[in-house]
């Protein structure tokens, strides 16, 4: 009995120790489990928080992307993002499509870019673009050319390097109006310089030309001249008066002065003007007739400028009337409204004016003849308007032209 009790006691000692160790390990395991559970909960919370932050960031990025796209679409300049090495178009905003004439509904391909731009983007061409370069491209747009200025920018990598063969950004602007304005300014400067030179030359020529006119007039009145000499003098007189018309037109066109209007008897002014231009008509073999039914009617006029109008109109008619034809200068009174006007008609039997040219005949520089600088009719219109009158042209090709002027009667 004592031996069994001793043996049992000996067995229970190690078992109790083992059991105690097991209980201790179980306690540690349970504590580790709860610690792990807490850690997992914490990590789950952190993950959920990060997922929410990521979702918010992605939503913000999407909003930013949409906002940036809206800004790009609303920009008044075109933006094109290209991958040149793969010849792909990454992005085109609507203005870039309009400027480069690529329809909005069309899927874009590299070949849709204008050939001139594709050529400049080709590194094998030898003329490559540099960062910030700007080039002007003139593209056909219907019936006119449009100037598109393109700025070249390469994309920047995170390490700060650039790769011009990978991705580039082209910023496009329509500079047609700017180029046209520059051209107009240059044309204006040229016209001003030409006008100054023409005026100086005309002034230099007018004085000796007046002396020539006086001498030719004296020669024409010499009764001792032979018939051949008289014809030579008449040709000389016609040439001097034709040159006088050109000089006076240049001076009058570039002059800002006003007409010196005085009460003028219309019949005397027209008779003097026709006599002055008669040598030109005789030289061309064209009849020049004067028909007056204005009695002693007076208008406010500058007789010399009225003579210039008749000279210009008759000279213009002579350029389009063959030998054997005729030119008529006529004047008559007409009632218009509550007043009386003097109507002056200059008509010819020449070739007439084409319908498409008729609206432009009073424009400076417009001429259908190489013999005229295109100032005569412009000067006529200016003088008539300064005399408070009106002028219009009626013409039919092959049947001649008629100019009608109206002036208030005093």
C-alpha positions in Angstrom: 0.0 0.0 0.0 2.7 2.4 0.9 4.6 1.3 -2.2 1.7 2.1 -4.6 1.1 5.5 -3.0 4.7 6.3 -3.4 4.6 5.2 -7.0 1.5 7.3 -7.8 3.0 10.3 -6.2 6.1 9.9 -8.3 4.0 9.7 -11.6 1.8 12.7 -10.7 4.7 15.0 -10.2 5.9 15.0 -13.9 2.4 14.9 -15.2 1.4 17.9 -13.1 4.5 19.8 -14.4 3.6 18.9 -18.0 0.0 19.9 -17.4 1.1 23.2 -15.9 3.4 23.8 -18.8 0.6 23.0 -21.2 -1.7 25.4 -19.4 0.9 28.1 -19.5 1.6 27.5 -23.2 -2.2 27.6 -23.9 -2.4 30.9 -22.0 0.4 32.3 -24.1 -1.1 30.9 -27.3 -4.4 32.5 -26.4 -2.8 35.8 -25.6 -0.9 35.6 -29.0 -4.1 34.8 -30.7 -5.8 37.9 -29.3 -2.8 40.0 -30.0 -2.9 38.6 -33.6 -6.6 39.2 -33.7 -6.1 42.8 -32.6 -3.3 43.3 -35.1 -5.4 41.9 -37.9 -8.2 44.2 -36.9 -5.9 47.1 -36.8 -4.4 46.2 -40.2 -7.9 45.7 -41.6 -8.9 49.1 -40.4 -5.8 50.6 -41.9 -6.4 48.8 -45.1 -10.0 50.0 -45.2 -8.8 53.5 -44.5 -6.2 53.3 -47.2 -8.8 51.8 -49.6 -11.1 54.7 -48.9 -8.2 57.2 -49.4 -7.3 55.4 -52.6 -10.9 55.4 -53.9 -11.1 59.1 -53.0 -7.8 59.8 -54.7 -8.9 57.9 -57.8 -12.2 59.8 -57.8 -10.3 63.1 -57.4 -7.9 62.0 -60.2 -10.9 61.3 -62.4 -12.4 64.6 -61.6 -9.1 66.3 -62.4 -8.8 64.3 -65.6 -12.3 65.4 -66.6 -11.6 69.0 -65.6 -8.3 69.0 -67.5 -10.1 67.6 -70.6 -12.8 70.2 -70.3 -10.1 72.9 -70.1 -8.3 71.4 -73.1 -11.5 71.3 -75.1 -12.3 74.9 -74.2 -8.8 76.3 -75.0 -8.8 78.8 -77.9 -5.6 77.1 -79.2 -5.1 73.6 -80.5 -3.3 70.9 -78.5 -2.0 67.7 -80.1 -0.1 65.0 -78.1 1.8 62.7 -80.4 4.1 59.7 -80.1 6.4 60.2 -83.0 8.4 57.0 -82.8 5.2 54.9 -83.1 3.5 57.6 -85.3 0.4 57.7 -83.1 -1.9 60.5 -82.1 -2.5 60.4 -78.4 -4.8 63.4 -78.0 -6.3 66.1 -80.1 -8.6 68.8 -78.6 -11.4 70.2 -80.8 -9.5 73.3 -81.8 -6.6 71.2 -83.0 -9.0 69.1 -85.1 -10.4 72.3 -86.6 -7.1 73.9 -87.3 -5.6 70.7 -88.8 -8.9 70.0 -90.5 -9.5 66.6 -88.9 -13.3 65.9 -88.5 -14.5 65.4 -84.9 -16.3 62.2 -85.9 -13.3 60.6 -87.5 -10.9 58.2 -85.8 -7.6 59.9 -86.1 -4.5 58.3 -87.8 -1.0 59.6 -88.3 -1.8 60.2 -92.0 -4.6 62.6 -91.1 -2.0 65.2 -89.9 -1.0 67.8 -92.6 1.8 66.5 -94.7 4.0 69.5 -94.0 3.8 68.9 -90.2 4.5 65.1 -90.6 7.5 66.0 -92.7 8.9 68.3 -90.0 8.3 65.6 -87.4 10.3 63.1 -89.4 13.8 62.9 -87.8 15.2 61.4 -91.0 14.4 64.6 -92.9 17.4 66.3 -91.3 15.5 69.4 -90.2 14.4 68.5 -86.7 12.5 70.6 -84.2 14.0 72.0 -81.0 12.3 72.6 -77.7 10.1 75.7 -77.9 10.4 76.1 -81.7 7.6 77.8 -83.6 6.9 77.3 -87.3 4.2 78.7 -89.6 2.3 76.3 -91.8 0.0 77.6 -94.6 -2.8 75.1 -95.0 -5.5 75.2 -97.8 -8.9 76.0 -96.3 -11.5 76.1 -99.0 -10.8 79.0 -101.3 -8.2 80.6 -99.1 -5.0 79.7 -97.3 -4.9 79.7 -93.5 -1.8 80.3 -91.5 -1.3 77.9 -88.5 1.6 78.6 -86.1 2.7 75.5 -84.3 4.9 75.4 -81.2 6.9 72.3 -80.4 7.4 71.0 -76.9 8.8 67.6 -75.8 7.5 65.6 -72.9 9.6 65.6 -69.7 10.3 62.3 -67.9 10.5 61.9 -64.1 14.2 61.8 -64.2 14.2 65.2 -65.9 15.4 63.9 -69.3 13.6 64.5 -72.6 13.0 62.1 -75.5 12.0 64.0 -78.6 11.3 60.7 -80.4 8.8 59.4 -77.9 6.1 62.0 -77.2 5.7 65.7 -78.2 3.1 68.3 -77.6 2.1 70.6 -80.5 0.3 73.9 -79.6 -1.5 75.3 -82.6 -2.8 78.9 -83.2 -4.7 80.4 -86.1 -2.5 83.4 -87.0 -4.1 84.1 -90.4 -5.6 87.4 -89.3 -2.3 88.4 -87.7 -0.3 87.6 -90.9 -2.9 89.4 -93.1 -2.6 92.4 -90.8 1.2 92.4 -91.1 0.9 92.1 -94.8 -1.5 95.0 -94.9 0.8 97.1 -92.8 3.7 96.3 -95.1 1.5 97.1 -98.2 0.5 100.4 -96.6 4.1 101.3 -95.9 4.9 100.5 -99.5 2.0 102.5 -100.7 2.9 105.5 -98.6 6.5 105.4 -99.9 5.2 105.0 -103.5 2.7 107.9 -103.0 5.4 110.2 -101.6 7.8 109.3 -104.5 5.0 109.7 -107.1 3.9 113.0 -105.7 7.5 114.3 -105.7 8.0 113.2 -109.3 4.6 114.6 -110.4 5.5 118.0 -108.8 8.8 117.9 -110.6 7.2 117.1 -113.9 4.2 119.5 -113.7 6.2 122.7 -114.0 8.1 121.8 -117.2 5.0 120.2 -118.5 3.2 123.5 -118.1 5.9 125.2 -120.1 5.6 122.5 -122.8 1.8 123.0 -123.0 2.3 126.8 -123.4 4.9 126.4 -126.1 2.8 123.8 -128.0 -0.2 126.1 -127.8 1.9 128.9 -129.3 3.1 126.5 -132.1 -0.4 125.4 -132.8 -1.5 129.0 -133.3 1.3 129.7 -135.9 -0.4 130.2 -139.3 2.9 129.7 -141.1 3.1 126.0 -140.3 2.8 123.4 -143.1 0.1 120.7 -142.9 2.7 118.1 -141.8 4.0 120.5 -139.2 0.5 121.1 -137.9 -0.2 117.4 -137.6 3.1 117.0 -135.7 2.1 119.8 -133.4 -1.3 118.3 -132.8 0.3 114.9 -131.9 2.7 116.7 -129.6 -0.2 118.6 -128.0 -2.1 115.4 -127.5 0.9 113.7 -125.9 1.5 116.7 -123.6 -2.2 116.8 -122.5 -2.3 113.0 -122.0 0.8 113.2 -119.8 -0.7 116.2 -118.0 -3.8 114.1 -117.2 -1.6 111.4 -115.6 0.4 113.9 -113.6 -2.7 115.7 -112.3 -4.4 112.3 -111.4 -1.4 111.3 -109.3 -1.3 114.7 -107.5 -5.1 114.7 -107.1 -5.2 111.1 -105.8 -2.6 111.8 -103.1 -3.9 115.2 -102.2 -6.0 115.7 -99.1 -7.1 119.2 -100.1 -10.7 120.3 -100.9 -12.0 121.8 -104.1 -12.2 125.5 -104.5 -15.9 125.8 -105.5 -17.1 128.9 -107.3 -20.3 129.7 -109.2 -19.4 128.4 -112.7 -21.3 128.6 -115.9 -21.5 124.9 -116.9 -21.6 125.4 -120.7 -18.4 127.4 -120.7 -16.6 125.0 -118.4 -17.6 122.0 -120.5 -16.7 123.7 -123.8 -13.3 124.6 -122.5 -12.8 121.0 -121.2 -13.8 119.4 -124.6 -11.5 121.8 -126.5 -8.7 120.8 -124.2 -9.1 117.1 -124.8 -10.0 117.4 -128.5 -6.4 116.8 -129.7 -6.4 113.4 -128.0 -9.6 112.4 -129.9 -8.2 113.6 -133.2 -4.9 111.6 -132.6 -7.0 108.4 -132.0 -9.3 109.0 -135.0 -12.3 109.2 -132.8 -15.0 111.8 -133.1 -15.7 114.0 -130.0 -19.0 115.8 -130.0 -20.4 118.3 -127.5 -24.1 118.7 -127.0 -25.3 121.4 -124.6 -28.8 122.3 -123.6 -28.1 124.0 -120.3 -28.3 127.7 -121.4 -26.8 129.8 -118.6 -27.1 127.3 -115.8 -24.5 127.6 -113.1 -23.1 125.1 -110.6 -20.7 125.3 -107.7 -17.5 124.0 -109.3 -13.8 124.3 -109.7 -13.4 124.7 -113.5 -9.9 123.1 -113.6 -11.1 120.1 -111.7 -14.2 119.7 -113.8 -11.9 119.8 -116.8 -9.9 117.0 -115.2 -13.0 114.9 -114.9 -13.9 115.3 -118.6 -10.3 114.7 -119.5 -10.2 111.4 -117.5 -13.5 110.2 -118.8 -12.7 110.9 -122.4 -9.2 109.4 -122.1 -10.8 106.3 -120.6 -13.3 106.2 -123.5 -10.5 106.6 -126.1 -8.7 103.5 -124.7 -11.8 101.4 -125.4 -13.0 103.0 -128.6 -11.6 102.0 -132.0 -10.8 104.6 -134.7 -13.9 105.6 -136.5 -16.0 105.5 -133.3 -17.4 108.4 -131.4 -17.6 110.0 -128.0 -20.3 112.3 -126.8 -20.2 114.9 -124.0 -23.7 116.2 -123.3 -25.3 118.3 -120.6 -29.0 119.0 -119.8 -31.1 120.2 -116.8 -33.4 117.8 -115.0 -35.9 118.2 -112.2 -35.2 116.0 -109.2 -37.3 116.2 -106.2 -37.9 119.8 -105.3 -34.8 121.1 -107.1 -33.0 121.2 -110.4 -29.8 119.3 -111.2 -27.4 119.4 -114.1 -26.8 116.1 -115.8 -23.6 115.6 -117.6 -23.3 112.5 -119.8 -20.0 111.1 -121.3 -20.8 108.2 -123.6 -18.8 106.2 -126.2 -19.3 103.6 -128.9 -16.5 101.4 -127.6 -16.1 97.8 -126.4 -18.0 98.4 -123.1 -17.2 97.1 -119.6 -17.7 93.5 -118.5 -20.5 93.0 -115.9 -18.0 91.5 -113.4 -15.7 94.5 -113.8 -18.3 97.2 -113.5 -18.5 97.2 -109.6 -14.7 97.8 -109.4 -14.1 100.5 -111.9 -13.9 103.3 -109.3 -11.4 101.3 -107.1 -7.9 102.7 -106.9 -5.5 100.8 -109.1 -8.2 98.9 -110.9 -7.7 98.8 -114.7 -8.4 96.5 -117.6 -5.8 98.2 -119.7 -2.0 98.2 -119.4 -2.0 101.8 -120.6 -3.6 103.1 -117.5 -2.5 103.1 -113.8 -6.1 102.9 -112.7 -6.4 106.3 -111.0 -8.5 108.2 -113.5 -12.0 107.0 -112.5 -11.1 107.1 -108.8 -10.1 110.8 -109.1 -13.3 111.5 -111.1 -15.4 110.0 -108.3 -13.5 112.0 -105.6 -13.9 115.3 -107.5 -17.6 114.7 -108.3 -18.3 113.9 -104.6 -16.4 117.1 -103.5 -18.7 119.0 -105.9 -21.7 117.5 -104.0 -22.5 115.4 -107.1 -22.9 111.8 -108.0 -21.4 109.6 -110.7 -22.4 106.2 -112.1 -21.6 104.0 -115.0 -23.9 102.1 -117.4 -22.3 99.7 -119.8 -23.0 96.8 -122.1 -20.2 94.8 -123.6 -19.9 95.5 -127.3 -22.2 98.5 -127.1 -20.3 101.2 -125.3 -20.3 102.9 -121.9 -22.1 105.9 -120.5 -21.0 107.9 -117.4 -23.8 110.0 -115.8 -23.0 112.8 -113.4 -25.5 115.0 -111.5 -24.6 118.3 -109.9 -26.9 120.7 -107.9 -27.9 123.8 -109.9 -27.4 127.2 -108.1 
